[in-house]
Amino acid sequence: MECKRCNRQLKTQKSIDNGYGPTCKKKQEEADAEFLRIQITIDEELAYQEKVKR
């Protein structure tokens, strides 16, 4: 099985279970956290649209 991030062959059972090697797992977790940090909710968007409505 290959890593979902870099496509290298996974060697340990833990990596195979995770789908990522240890380095890629850490990078993916950081990328996922950043993605979630910058997301807004629909309520936030609607409030913003109401605020800028002319």
Buried (B, 14 or more C-beta within 10 A) or exposed (E): EEBBBEEEEBEEEEBBEBBBBEEBBEBBEEEEEEEEEEEEEEEEEEEEEEEEEE
